[in-house]
Structure formats: C-alpha cells, structure tokens
C-alpha cells in the first residue's frame, strides 16, 4: 500500500505535527519546569506520580510510535473503513497526548 492509499492523510500528518510540537514544547520549556513533574497518574498520589521533567518526552514519543504502527497495520488492511479508523485513531492519540502534556506544563510550570 502506498501513501496515496492512506485515508485521512491530513489527520496523520497533523498527528505527527502535534507530537513533534509537544516534544519541542517540553524541550524548550524545560527551564520553566520543576525538576520532577507529575506524569504517572495511575499510581497513588504523592511521590509515586513524579518523574524527572525529561520523562515527559515519553508521551509524544509513544504517540509517534503508535502512529507508525497504525500506518504499518494499514498496509495489511483491505477494508477502507478499518484504514479510516486507524488514521483517525492515530490523530486522536496524538491530540490527547498533546493536550495532556500542555495541561501538565501549565499546571506545574513557573511562568
């Protein structure tokens, strides 16, 4: 399957863009963040949720990996609906990741 057959190409490109913007935001605003930031919200409250500020890069990098995996899975799908769902879910993952990173930065950043 070629890039021309990927449905919602704009969403996939927008998803990659959001992930790179989130990663750049973390890198450029690193000086305005405390040494540890809350990221692991599944753990009990307190010190267990805190990670070093560069660990925030895990989220956009994971979203990039998931987008690439979705594109690879699309190569093996013949059903157009399934390919559309994979494209839309890649964008949704990137959007939610970016929103989470921005909210964490606004919550703990020193501006």
Order of alpha helices (4+ residues) and beta strands (2+ residues): alpha-beta-beta-alpha-alpha
